[in-house]
Amino acid sequence: MAYVLLCFTALFWAGNFVLGRAMHLVLPPITMAEMRWSLALLLILPFLLPRLRLHWPVICRYWKRLFFMGVLSVASFNTLIYVGLTHTTATNATLLQSAVPIVILLVTGLFFKEPVSLRQWGGVACSLMGVLTLITAGHLETLLHLSINQGDLWVLGGVFSWALYSISLRWKPIELDGFTFFGVTVVVGVLVLLPLSLLELQTVAPPAWSIKSIATIVYMAICPSILAYIFWNRGVAELGAPKAGLFIHLMPLFGIVLSAIFLGEAIRSYHFVGMALIFGGIYLAVVADALKRIQKTT
């Protein structure tokens, strides 16, 4: 069951990217993120309120830390992705998202002085080539003229935001259980996004409401937000973080398939080249060491 739940988690997250691209002309990106997380908050609120009252002294003590983590995760990550999806394809976005483990390794190695092997640096370089292949559509000479799809740059901003959030989890208050911590970050994200959404609506057309747009928000609030969180925690609890983390790399596969089916996005040869380079780098930098740790503990 844990394997099935983790597969659904990757599928839900990939579906979020595809829907974000599909509805980019109907729902403004910041407003889309605000409505998604507002509905998710309403759905979890009956379960969250008792925990907030119980842990309120802890929340007040660590509010700066929790605010920072809520901004990085709920407020920034998906919003930057949705903004990027107004200019780039869902296929590119899901492939770029798979570079998160490499960004985490890069940041921890450079700024936190954690030991990084030569093989891991080789993995970073390999994945970086894959990212550059994607954002230049296979024409690396594009970099000489700085003609790069701005959507891919927004998505990369989201990748860095999630990587920084993942790194900051080492400072998560241990007094807070996982669900309460998640709920607090959602509250922070909703409050931060609200004025930005109102500002956005002053400059763009309001959302075009239909059955499709409403269903999109409902899906985003339930599947990639609440259910994916529950499924992920269950998978980590049963299999451990090293094994569970490998399932994130199903996202590009699901993303390519869903984008081709529902959006009619063409799959080009440079997508496969970029994916091979990113996955090769991930294997060198992350997966190989994770598999060794798994073998030692089994």
DOMI-671705 format. One record per residue: residue in three letters; x, y, z of N, C-alpha, C in turn. Coordinates in Angstrom, 2 decimals. Example, Ala and Ser with C-alpha at 12.3 -4.5 7.8 and 13.67 -1.06 7.14 Angstrom:
# DOMI-671705
ALA  13.19  -5.69  7.80  12.30  -4.50  7.80  13.20  -3.30  7.80
SER  12.85  -2.25  7.08  13.67  -1.06  7.14  12.90  0.03  7.87
***
This chain:
# DOMI-671705
MET  0.83  -1.21  0.00  0.00  0.00  0.00  0.86  1.26  0.00
ALA  1.99  1.23  0.73  2.85  2.41  0.78  3.37  2.79  -0.60
TYR  3.75  1.77  -1.39  4.23  2.04  -2.74  3.13  2.67  -3.59
VAL  1.92  2.18  -3.46  0.79  2.71  -4.22  0.53  4.17  -3.83
LEU  0.54  4.45  -2.52  0.28  5.80  -2.05  1.34  6.78  -2.54
LEU  2.59  6.36  -2.56  3.67  7.24  -3.03  3.56  7.48  -4.54
CYS  3.12  6.48  -5.27  2.89  6.67  -6.71  1.78  7.69  -6.94
PHE  0.71  7.60  -6.15  -0.38  8.57  -6.26  0.10  9.97  -5.89
THR  0.99  10.06  -4.91  1.53  11.36  -4.53  2.23  12.03  -5.71
ALA  3.11  11.30  -6.38  3.80  11.84  -7.55  2.82  12.18  -8.66
LEU  1.79  11.35  -8.84  0.77  11.60  -9.86  -0.01  12.88  -9.55
PHE  -0.40  13.06  -8.28  -1.14  14.27  -7.89  -0.30  15.52  -8.13
TRP  0.97  15.47  -7.76  1.83  16.63  -7.95  2.03  16.94  -9.43
ALA  2.20  15.90  -10.25  2.33  16.12  -11.69  1.04  16.69  -12.27
GLY  -0.11  16.18  -11.80  -1.40  16.71  -12.25  -1.57  18.17  -11.91
ASN  -1.01  18.60  -10.79  -1.07  20.00  -10.40  -0.37  20.88  -11.42
PHE  0.78  20.44  -11.92  1.51  21.18  -12.93  0.72  21.26  -14.23
VAL  0.15  20.13  -14.63  -0.59  20.08  -15.89  -1.82  20.99  -15.82
LEU  -2.55  20.94  -14.72  -3.72  21.80  -14.58  -3.32  23.27  -14.50
GLY  -2.22  23.56  -13.84  -1.75  24.94  -13.78  -1.48  25.50  -15.16
ARG  -0.94  24.66  -16.04  -0.70  25.08  -17.42  -2.02  25.18  -18.19
ALA  -2.88  24.20  -18.00  -4.14  24.16  -18.75  -5.02  25.37  -18.45
MET  -4.98  25.86  -17.21  -5.90  26.93  -16.78  -5.22  28.29  -16.69
HIS  -4.01  28.45  -17.27  -3.28  29.70  -17.08  -3.95  30.90  -17.74
LEU  -4.80  30.65  -18.73  -5.52  31.74  -19.37  -6.85  32.03  -18.69
VAL  -7.25  31.18  -17.77  -8.55  31.30  -17.10  -8.40  31.81  -15.68
LEU  -7.38  31.30  -14.97  -7.16  31.67  -13.57  -5.80  32.35  -13.44
PRO  -5.74  33.60  -12.99  -4.45  34.27  -12.77  -3.61  33.46  -11.78
PRO  -2.29  33.39  -11.98  -1.46  32.46  -11.20  -1.47  32.69  -9.69
ILE  -1.31  33.94  -9.24  -1.28  34.19  -7.81  -2.65  33.92  -7.19
THR  -3.69  34.33  -7.90  -5.05  34.08  -7.42  -5.35  32.59  -7.40
MET  -4.84  31.86  -8.37  -5.02  30.42  -8.39  -4.40  29.78  -7.15
ALA  -3.19  30.21  -6.81  -2.53  29.68  -5.62  -3.30  30.06  -4.35
GLU  -3.76  31.31  -4.27  -4.51  31.75  -3.09  -5.79  30.96  -2.91
MET  -6.55  30.74  -3.99  -7.81  30.00  -3.89  -7.56  28.54  -3.55
ARG  -6.51  27.96  -4.12  -6.18  26.56  -3.82  -5.92  26.38  -2.33
TRP  -5.04  27.21  -1.77  -4.67  27.03  -0.38  -5.75  27.50  0.59
SER  -6.56  28.47  0.17  -7.67  28.90  1.02  -8.68  27.77  1.19
LEU  -9.00  27.09  0.09  -9.94  25.97  0.17  -9.33  24.83  0.98
ALA  -8.04  24.56  0.79  -7.38  23.51  1.57  -7.43  23.84  3.05
LEU  -7.23  25.12  3.39  -7.28  25.53  4.79  -8.68  25.33  5.37
LEU  -9.71  25.68  4.60  -11.08  25.49  5.08  -11.37  24.01  5.34
LEU  -10.83  23.15  4.51  -11.08  21.71  4.65  -10.39  21.11  5.87
ILE  -9.20  21.61  6.20  -8.46  21.05  7.34  -8.73  21.80  8.64
LEU  -9.42  22.96  8.55  -9.58  23.82  9.71  -10.25  23.12  10.91
PRO  -11.31  22.31  10.70  -11.92  21.66  11.88  -10.94  20.77  12.65
PHE  -10.00  20.18  11.95  -9.00  19.32  12.61  -7.82  20.14  13.13
LEU  -7.59  21.29  12.50  -6.43  22.10  12.85  -6.65  22.98  14.07
LEU  -7.86  23.53  14.23  -8.12  24.49  15.31  -7.77  23.95  16.70
PRO  -8.18  22.73  17.05  -7.81  22.23  18.38  -6.29  22.13  18.57
ARG  -5.58  21.79  17.52  -4.12  21.67  17.61  -3.47  23.05  17.74
LEU  -4.05  24.05  17.05  -3.51  25.40  17.17  -3.66  25.93  18.58
ARG  -4.81  25.65  19.20  -5.01  26.09  20.58  -4.03  25.38  21.53
LEU  -3.81  24.10  21.28  -2.92  23.32  22.14  -1.48  23.80  22.03
HIS  -1.06  24.11  20.79  0.35  24.44  20.55  0.59  25.94  20.39
TRP  -0.38  26.77  20.77  -0.25  28.20  20.55  1.01  28.80  21.18
PRO  1.39  28.44  22.42  2.63  29.00  22.99  3.86  28.68  22.14
VAL  3.92  27.46  21.59  5.06  27.06  20.75  5.05  27.86  19.46
ILE  3.87  28.03  18.87  3.75  28.79  17.63  4.20  30.23  17.84
CYS  3.79  30.83  18.94  4.20  32.21  19.23  5.71  32.30  19.45
ARG  6.29  31.29  20.08  7.72  31.31  20.37  8.55  31.24  19.09
TYR  8.08  30.47  18.12  8.84  30.25  16.89  8.18  30.90  15.68
TRP  7.41  31.96  15.87  6.61  32.50  14.76  7.47  32.99  13.60
LYS  8.65  33.56  13.87  9.50  34.04  12.78  9.96  32.88  11.90
ARG  10.36  31.81  12.56  10.82  30.63  11.84  9.69  30.01  11.02
LEU  8.52  29.89  11.61  7.36  29.31  10.94  6.89  30.19  9.79
PHE  6.95  31.50  9.99  6.56  32.43  8.93  7.48  32.27  7.73
PHE  8.78  32.21  7.98  9.76  32.05  6.91  9.52  30.76  6.13
MET  9.26  29.67  6.82  9.06  28.38  6.16  7.73  28.36  5.42
GLY  6.70  29.03  5.95  5.43  29.11  5.25  5.53  29.92  3.97
VAL  6.34  30.98  4.00  6.54  31.80  2.80  7.26  30.99  1.72
LEU  8.30  30.26  2.12  9.07  29.47  1.15  8.23  28.36  0.52
SER  7.42  27.69  1.33  6.70  26.51  0.83  5.36  26.86  0.21
VAL  4.40  27.25  1.02  3.04  27.47  0.53  2.93  28.74  -0.31
ALA  3.51  29.86  0.17  3.33  31.13  -0.53  4.16  31.23  -1.81
SER  5.40  30.76  -1.77  6.31  30.99  -2.90  6.34  29.85  -3.91
PHE  6.50  28.63  -3.44  6.80  27.51  -4.34  5.76  27.37  -5.45
ASN  4.51  27.06  -5.07  3.50  26.83  -6.10  3.16  28.09  -6.87
THR  3.24  29.25  -6.23  2.94  30.50  -6.92  3.94  30.75  -8.04
LEU  5.23  30.55  -7.75  6.26  30.72  -8.78  6.07  29.71  -9.91
ILE  5.66  28.49  -9.55  5.40  27.47  -10.57  4.25  27.91  -11.46
TYR  3.16  28.38  -10.86  1.99  28.80  -11.64  2.32  29.99  -12.53
VAL  3.13  30.93  -12.03  3.56  32.06  -12.87  4.39  31.54  -14.04
GLY  5.30  30.62  -13.76  6.11  30.05  -14.82  5.29  29.32  -15.87
LEU  4.23  28.66  -15.43  3.39  27.89  -16.36  2.58  28.76  -17.30
THR  2.56  30.07  -17.07  1.92  30.96  -18.04  2.82  31.18  -19.25
HIS  4.09  30.76  -19.15  5.04  31.00  -20.24  5.73  29.73  -20.73
THR  5.73  28.67  -19.94  6.41  27.44  -20.35  5.45  26.27  -20.29
THR  5.90  25.11  -20.75  5.04  23.93  -20.81  5.06  23.18  -19.49
ALA  4.01  22.40  -19.27  3.95  21.55  -18.09  5.05  20.49  -18.13
THR  5.41  20.04  -19.34  6.49  19.06  -19.48  7.80  19.62  -18.95
ASN  8.16  20.83  -19.38  9.38  21.44  -18.89  9.34  21.65  -17.37
ALA  8.19  22.09  -16.87  8.08  22.39  -15.44  8.30  21.14  -14.59
THR  7.70  20.02  -14.97  7.86  18.81  -14.18  9.28  18.27  -14.27
LEU  9.91  18.43  -15.44  11.29  17.98  -15.57  12.22  18.84  -14.74
LEU  12.02  20.15  -14.76  12.85  21.04  -13.96  12.66  20.78  -12.47
GLN  11.44  20.41  -12.08  11.16  20.13  -10.67  12.00  18.97  -10.16
SER  12.35  18.05  -11.04  13.13  16.88  -10.62  14.55  17.26  -10.22
ALA  14.94  18.51  -10.45  16.29  18.94  -10.07  16.37  19.36  -8.61
VAL  15.26  19.31  -7.86  15.26  19.75  -6.46  16.34  19.06  -5.63
PRO  16.51  17.72  -5.70  17.56  17.10  -4.88  18.96  17.64  -5.17
ILE  19.21  18.01  -6.42  20.51  18.54  -6.78  20.70  19.93  -6.19
VAL  19.65  20.75  -6.24  19.73  22.10  -5.68  19.98  22.02  -4.18
ILE  19.30  21.09  -3.50  19.50  20.91  -2.07  20.96  20.57  -1.78
LEU  21.49  19.63  -2.55  22.90  19.23  -2.37  23.83  20.41  -2.61
LEU  23.55  21.18  -3.66  24.39  22.32  -4.00  24.41  23.36  -2.88
VAL  23.23  23.70  -2.37  23.13  24.74  -1.33  23.78  24.27  -0.02
THR  23.49  23.02  0.37  24.06  22.53  1.63  25.58  22.40  1.54
GLY  26.07  22.05  0.36  27.51  21.93  0.19  28.23  23.27  0.20
LEU  27.64  24.27  -0.47  28.29  25.57  -0.60  28.13  26.45  0.64
PHE  26.93  26.44  1.23  26.64  27.40  2.29  26.64  26.78  3.70
PHE  26.41  25.47  3.79  26.41  24.83  5.10  27.62  23.93  5.31
LYS  28.50  23.92  4.30  29.78  23.21  4.39  29.61  21.72  4.72
GLU  28.49  21.14  4.27  28.33  19.70  4.46  29.20  18.98  3.43
PRO  29.83  17.86  3.82  30.75  17.18  2.90  30.05  16.69  1.63
VAL  30.66  16.99  0.50  30.13  16.58  -0.80  31.26  15.90  -1.56
SER  31.02  14.68  -2.03  32.06  13.92  -2.72  32.22  14.42  -4.16
LEU  33.34  14.02  -4.77  33.60  14.38  -6.16  32.51  13.82  -7.07
ARG  32.06  12.60  -6.78  30.99  12.01  -7.58  29.71  12.84  -7.48
GLN  29.42  13.34  -6.29  28.22  14.16  -6.12  28.33  15.47  -6.89
TRP  29.51  16.09  -6.88  29.68  17.29  -7.68  29.52  16.97  -9.17
GLY  29.98  15.79  -9.57  29.76  15.37  -10.95  28.28  15.25  -11.27
GLY  27.51  14.75  -10.29  26.07  14.66  -10.46  25.43  16.03  -10.60
VAL  25.92  17.00  -9.81  25.42  18.37  -9.90  25.67  18.93  -11.30
ALA  26.87  18.73  -11.81  27.21  19.23  -13.14  26.36  18.57  -14.22
CYS  26.15  17.27  -14.09  25.34  16.53  -15.06  23.89  17.03  -15.07
SER  23.31  17.20  -13.90  21.94  17.69  -13.81  21.82  19.12  -14.30
LEU  22.83  19.94  -14.02  22.82  21.32  -14.50  22.79  21.35  -16.02
MET  23.53  20.46  -16.65  23.50  20.38  -18.11  22.10  19.99  -18.59
GLY  21.45  19.11  -17.84  20.09  18.73  -18.20  19.12  19.88  -18.09
VAL  19.25  20.68  -17.03  18.39  21.87  -16.86  18.63  22.86  -17.99
LEU  19.90  23.11  -18.32  20.21  24.05  -19.40  19.70  23.54  -20.74
THR  19.73  22.22  -20.94  19.19  21.64  -22.17  17.69  21.92  -22.29
LEU  16.99  21.83  -21.18  15.54  22.07  -21.19  15.21  23.53  -21.44
ILE  15.86  24.44  -20.69  15.46  25.84  -20.79  15.93  26.49  -22.09
THR  16.89  25.84  -22.80  17.32  26.37  -24.10  16.76  25.55  -25.25
ALA  15.84  24.62  -24.94  15.22  23.76  -25.96  16.28  23.01  -26.77
GLY  17.34  22.61  -26.10  18.37  21.82  -26.77  19.38  22.64  -27.54
HIS  19.26  23.96  -27.51  20.19  24.84  -28.24  20.98  25.66  -27.21
LEU  22.09  25.08  -26.72  22.85  25.73  -25.67  23.45  27.05  -26.12
GLU  23.58  27.26  -27.45  24.12  28.54  -27.92  23.17  29.69  -27.59
THR  21.93  29.34  -27.24  20.97  30.36  -26.83  21.49  31.15  -25.64
LEU  22.27  30.49  -24.78  22.80  31.15  -23.59  23.68  32.34  -23.95
LEU  24.32  32.30  -25.14  25.19  33.39  -25.55  24.40  34.66  -25.84
HIS  23.12  34.48  -26.18  22.27  35.63  -26.51  21.24  35.91  -25.42
LEU  21.31  35.14  -24.33  20.41  35.30  -23.18  18.94  35.27  -23.59
SER  18.64  34.47  -24.61  17.25  34.33  -25.04  16.69  33.03  -24.45
ILE  16.21  33.13  -23.21  15.74  31.96  -22.48  14.28  32.16  -22.12
ASN  13.50  31.10  -22.18  12.09  31.18  -21.81  11.96  31.65  -20.37
GLN  11.30  32.79  -20.17  11.18  33.32  -18.81  10.36  32.40  -17.91
GLY  9.46  31.61  -18.50  8.68  30.67  -17.71  9.55  29.65  -17.01
ASP  10.59  29.17  -17.72  11.50  28.21  -17.11  12.26  28.83  -15.95
LEU  12.58  30.12  -16.06  13.28  30.80  -14.97  12.39  30.95  -13.75
TRP  11.09  31.23  -13.96  10.15  31.28  -12.83  10.07  29.92  -12.15
VAL  10.00  28.86  -12.96  9.93  27.50  -12.40  11.19  27.20  -11.61
LEU  12.35  27.59  -12.14  13.60  27.39  -11.40  13.58  28.16  -10.08
GLY  12.95  29.34  -10.09  12.79  30.07  -8.84  11.98  29.26  -7.83
GLY  10.92  28.59  -8.32  10.13  27.72  -7.46  10.94  26.53  -6.95
VAL  11.78  25.98  -7.81  12.65  24.86  -7.42  13.58  25.28  -6.28
PHE  14.19  26.45  -6.41  15.08  26.94  -5.36  14.30  27.23  -4.08
SER  13.07  27.73  -4.21  12.25  28.01  -3.03  11.96  26.72  -2.27
TRP  11.58  25.67  -2.99  11.28  24.39  -2.33  12.55  23.76  -1.75
ALA  13.67  23.92  -2.45  14.93  23.38  -1.93  15.31  24.08  -0.63
LEU  15.18  25.40  -0.58  15.49  26.14  0.64  14.54  25.75  1.77
TYR  13.28  25.54  1.42  12.32  25.09  2.44  12.72  23.73  2.98
SER  13.09  22.81  2.09  13.49  21.47  2.51  14.70  21.53  3.44
ILE  15.64  22.41  3.11  16.83  22.57  3.97  16.43  23.15  5.32
SER  15.50  24.10  5.31  15.10  24.76  6.55  14.33  23.84  7.49
LEU  13.88  22.69  6.99  13.14  21.76  7.86  13.99  21.26  9.03
ARG  15.30  21.40  8.92  16.17  21.00  10.04  15.92  21.88  11.26
TRP  15.31  23.05  11.05  15.00  23.97  12.15  13.52  23.96  12.51
LYS  12.78  22.99  12.01  11.36  22.87  12.37  11.24  22.62  13.87
PRO  10.37  23.36  14.57  10.20  23.13  16.02  9.78  21.69  16.31
ILE  10.54  21.00  17.12  10.26  19.59  17.39  8.99  19.42  18.22
GLU  8.54  20.52  18.86  7.32  20.42  19.68  6.07  20.31  18.83
LEU  6.15  20.67  17.54  4.98  20.63  16.67  4.93  19.31  15.90
ASP  3.77  18.65  15.93  3.60  17.45  15.12  3.48  17.86  13.65
GLY  3.58  16.88  12.77  3.60  17.16  11.34  2.37  17.87  10.83
PHE  1.18  17.46  11.27  -0.05  18.06  10.76  -0.18  19.51  11.23
THR  0.15  19.78  12.48  0.06  21.15  12.99  1.04  22.06  12.25
PHE  2.25  21.57  12.04  3.25  22.34  11.30  2.75  22.65  9.90
PHE  2.20  21.64  9.21  1.64  21.83  7.88  0.54  22.88  7.91
GLY  -0.36  22.77  8.89  -1.46  23.71  8.98  -1.00  25.14  9.19
VAL  0.02  25.33  10.04  0.54  26.68  10.30  1.15  27.27  9.03
THR  1.88  26.47  8.26  2.47  26.99  7.02  1.38  27.34  6.01
VAL  0.28  26.59  6.01  -0.83  26.92  5.11  -1.45  28.26  5.52
VAL  -1.65  28.46  6.81  -2.20  29.73  7.30  -1.30  30.89  6.87
VAL  0.01  30.74  7.05  0.96  31.77  6.65  0.85  32.04  5.15
GLY  0.84  30.97  4.36  0.77  31.13  2.91  -0.48  31.86  2.46
VAL  -1.63  31.50  3.03  -2.89  32.13  2.66  -2.87  33.62  2.99
LEU  -2.35  33.99  4.16  -2.30  35.39  4.58  -1.34  36.20  3.71
VAL  -0.20  35.61  3.35  0.78  36.31  2.52  0.27  36.49  1.09
LEU  -0.40  35.47  0.56  -0.86  35.52  -0.82  -2.08  36.43  -1.01
LEU  -2.86  36.65  0.05  -4.10  37.42  -0.09  -3.87  38.81  -0.66
PRO  -3.00  39.65  -0.08  -2.81  40.99  -0.68  -2.19  40.94  -2.07
LEU  -1.33  39.95  -2.31  -0.73  39.81  -3.65  -1.80  39.43  -4.67
SER  -2.73  38.58  -4.28  -3.83  38.21  -5.17  -4.73  39.39  -5.47
LEU  -5.05  40.18  -4.45  -5.90  41.36  -4.66  -5.20  42.36  -5.58
LEU  -3.88  42.50  -5.43  -3.12  43.39  -6.30  -3.12  42.87  -7.74
GLU  -2.96  41.57  -7.89  -2.97  40.96  -9.21  -4.30  41.20  -9.92
LEU  -5.39  41.08  -9.19  -6.72  41.24  -9.79  -7.00  42.67  -10.23
GLN  -6.15  43.61  -9.77  -6.29  44.99  -10.24  -5.67  45.20  -11.62
THR  -4.83  44.24  -12.04  -4.08  44.41  -13.29  -4.43  43.39  -14.36
VAL  -5.16  42.33  -14.00  -5.52  41.29  -14.97  -7.02  41.05  -14.94
ALA  -7.49  40.31  -15.92  -8.91  39.96  -15.95  -9.24  39.04  -14.79
PRO  -10.42  39.17  -14.19  -10.79  38.29  -13.07  -10.94  36.85  -13.55
PRO  -10.93  35.90  -12.64  -11.08  34.49  -13.03  -12.37  34.26  -13.82
ALA  -12.27  33.44  -14.84  -13.45  33.06  -15.64  -14.02  31.78  -15.05
TRP  -15.08  31.94  -14.26  -15.61  30.79  -13.53  -16.44  29.88  -14.44
SER  -16.17  28.60  -14.30  -16.89  27.56  -15.04  -16.75  26.28  -14.24
ILE  -17.38  25.23  -14.71  -17.24  23.94  -14.03  -15.78  23.50  -14.03
LYS  -15.07  23.76  -15.14  -13.67  23.35  -15.24  -12.79  24.11  -14.25
SER  -12.98  25.43  -14.15  -12.13  26.21  -13.25  -12.40  25.87  -11.79
ILE  -13.69  25.65  -11.46  -14.02  25.27  -10.09  -13.45  23.90  -9.76
ALA  -13.58  22.96  -10.70  -13.04  21.61  -10.49  -11.53  21.65  -10.34
THR  -10.86  22.57  -11.06  -9.41  22.71  -10.95  -9.01  23.10  -9.53
ILE  -9.68  24.12  -8.98  -9.36  24.57  -7.63  -9.63  23.47  -6.60
VAL  -10.74  22.76  -6.78  -11.08  21.68  -5.85  -10.02  20.58  -5.91
TYR  -9.60  20.21  -7.13  -8.56  19.19  -7.27  -7.27  19.65  -6.60
MET  -6.87  20.91  -6.89  -5.61  21.42  -6.34  -5.63  21.46  -4.82
ALA  -6.78  21.77  -4.25  -6.89  21.87  -2.79  -6.86  20.50  -2.13
ILE  -7.44  19.50  -2.79  -7.59  18.19  -2.16  -6.42  17.25  -2.50
CYS  -6.14  17.09  -3.79  -5.19  16.04  -4.19  -3.72  16.41  -3.98
PRO  -3.19  17.45  -4.66  -1.77  17.75  -4.44  -1.49  18.45  -3.12
SER  -2.51  18.91  -2.43  -2.29  19.59  -1.15  -2.50  18.63  0.02
ILE  -3.76  18.27  0.28  -4.08  17.49  1.49  -3.74  16.01  1.32
LEU  -4.27  15.37  0.27  -4.06  13.92  0.10  -2.59  13.58  -0.12
ALA  -1.92  14.37  -0.96  -0.50  14.09  -1.20  0.29  14.18  0.09
TYR  -0.06  15.14  0.95  0.62  15.28  2.25  0.40  14.04  3.11
ILE  -0.85  13.56  3.18  -1.17  12.38  3.99  -0.49  11.14  3.42
PHE  -0.58  10.97  2.09  0.02  9.80  1.45  1.53  9.79  1.63
TRP  2.14  10.98  1.50  3.59  11.08  1.63  4.03  10.67  3.03
ASN  3.34  11.18  4.03  3.70  10.84  5.41  3.56  9.35  5.67
ARG  2.50  8.74  5.13  2.30  7.30  5.31  3.43  6.52  4.65
GLY  3.81  6.94  3.44  4.88  6.24  2.74  6.21  6.35  3.45
VAL  6.52  7.56  3.96  7.77  7.75  4.69  7.78  6.93  5.97
ALA  6.62  6.87  6.65  6.53  6.12  7.91  6.77  4.63  7.68
GLU  6.29  4.09  6.55  6.40  2.65  6.30  7.71  2.25  5.62
LEU  8.22  3.12  4.73  9.39  2.75  3.95  10.65  3.48  4.36
GLY  10.51  4.59  5.05  11.65  5.42  5.38  11.87  6.48  4.33
ALA  12.52  7.58  4.72  12.71  8.71  3.82  13.56  8.39  2.58
PRO  14.66  7.62  2.70  15.47  7.36  1.50  14.69  6.66  0.39
LYS  13.93  5.62  0.74  13.14  4.92  -0.28  12.02  5.80  -0.80
ALA  11.32  6.47  0.11  10.18  7.30  -0.30  10.63  8.43  -1.22
GLY  11.80  9.00  -0.94  12.28  10.12  -1.73  12.48  9.78  -3.20
LEU  12.76  8.51  -3.48  12.98  8.10  -4.87  11.72  8.24  -5.71
PHE  10.55  8.22  -5.09  9.29  8.28  -5.84  9.04  9.67  -6.41
ILE  9.72  10.70  -5.91  9.56  12.05  -6.47  9.93  12.04  -7.95
HIS  10.85  11.17  -8.31  11.34  11.16  -9.69  10.37  10.50  -10.66
LEU  9.21  10.07  -10.16  8.14  9.64  -11.06  7.39  10.84  -11.63
MET  7.55  12.01  -11.01  6.83  13.20  -11.46  7.07  13.54  -12.93
PRO  8.33  13.58  -13.40  8.52  13.90  -14.82  7.84  12.90  -15.75
LEU  7.88  11.62  -15.41  7.23  10.61  -16.24  5.73  10.86  -16.32
PHE  5.10  11.04  -15.14  3.67  11.33  -15.13  3.39  12.65  -15.84
GLY  4.25  13.64  -15.63  4.03  14.95  -16.23  4.06  14.91  -17.75
ILE  5.02  14.17  -18.30  5.11  14.06  -19.76  3.88  13.37  -20.33
VAL  3.46  12.28  -19.69  2.30  11.53  -20.18  1.03  12.37  -20.10
LEU  0.79  13.00  -18.94  -0.41  13.82  -18.76  -0.42  15.03  -19.69
SER  0.74  15.64  -19.88  0.82  16.81  -20.76  0.52  16.44  -22.20
ALA  1.02  15.28  -22.62  0.76  14.83  -23.99  -0.71  14.49  -24.18
ILE  -1.33  13.85  -23.18  -2.72  13.42  -23.31  -3.69  14.58  -23.22
PHE  -3.54  15.43  -22.19  -4.55  16.45  -21.91  -4.24  17.82  -22.52
LEU  -2.96  18.11  -22.77  -2.60  19.42  -23.30  -2.12  19.35  -24.74
GLY  -1.86  18.15  -25.22  -1.36  18.00  -26.59  0.04  18.55  -26.78
GLU  0.82  18.62  -25.68  2.18  19.12  -25.79  3.06  18.12  -26.53
ALA  3.84  18.64  -27.46  4.74  17.77  -28.23  5.94  17.37  -27.37
ILE  6.32  16.12  -27.48  7.49  15.61  -26.78  8.66  15.64  -27.75
ARG  9.66  16.46  -27.45  10.81  16.61  -28.34  11.99  15.78  -27.85
SER  12.94  15.61  -28.73  14.12  14.81  -28.37  14.90  15.46  -27.23
TYR  14.93  16.82  -27.18  15.70  17.46  -26.11  15.08  17.22  -24.74
HIS  13.77  16.90  -24.68  13.15  16.54  -23.41  13.79  15.28  -22.85
PHE  13.99  14.30  -23.73  14.58  13.04  -23.28  16.06  13.22  -22.93
VAL  16.77  14.07  -23.69  18.17  14.34  -23.37  18.27  15.03  -22.01
GLY  17.43  16.06  -21.82  17.45  16.77  -20.54  17.07  15.87  -19.38
MET  16.05  15.02  -19.59  15.62  14.10  -18.53  16.73  13.11  -18.20
ALA  17.40  12.59  -19.23  18.48  11.62  -19.00  19.62  12.27  -18.21
LEU  19.96  13.52  -18.55  21.04  14.20  -17.83  20.66  14.50  -16.39
ILE  19.42  14.97  -16.18  18.96  15.26  -14.81  18.93  13.99  -13.98
PHE  18.35  12.93  -14.53  18.26  11.67  -13.79  19.64  11.07  -13.55
GLY  20.53  11.21  -14.55  21.89  10.71  -14.36  22.59  11.45  -13.24
GLY  22.40  12.77  -13.19  22.99  13.56  -12.12  22.41  13.21  -10.77
ILE  21.09  12.99  -10.73  20.43  12.60  -9.47  20.97  11.27  -8.98
TYR  21.17  10.35  -9.91  21.71  9.04  -9.51  23.10  9.20  -8.91
LEU  23.96  9.96  -9.58  25.33  10.13  -9.10  25.37  10.85  -7.75
ALA  24.53  11.88  -7.62  24.64  12.76  -6.45  23.80  12.32  -5.27
VAL  22.68  11.63  -5.54  21.73  11.35  -4.46  21.39  9.87  -4.34
VAL  20.92  9.28  -5.44  20.34  7.94  -5.37  21.37  6.89  -4.99
ALA  22.57  6.98  -5.55  23.59  5.96  -5.27  23.89  5.89  -3.78
ASP  24.06  7.05  -3.15  24.32  7.06  -1.70  23.11  6.58  -0.91
ALA  21.90  6.97  -1.36  20.69  6.54  -0.66  20.55  5.02  -0.72
LEU  20.85  4.44  -1.88  20.75  2.98  -2.02  21.76  2.28  -1.13
LYS  22.95  2.86  -1.00  23.94  2.26  -0.11  23.46  2.27  1.34
ARG  22.84  3.39  1.76  22.34  3.47  3.14  21.21  2.46  3.34
ILE  20.35  2.30  2.33  19.25  1.35  2.43  19.79  -0.06  2.58
GLN  20.82  -0.41  1.78  21.40  -1.75  1.83  22.02  -2.02  3.20
LYS  22.61  -1.00  3.81  23.24  -1.19  5.12  22.21  -1.42  6.22
THR  21.01  -0.86  6.03  20.00  -0.97  7.11  19.05  -2.13  6.89
THR  19.18  -2.86  5.77  18.28  -3.99  5.50  19.06  -5.29  5.57
***
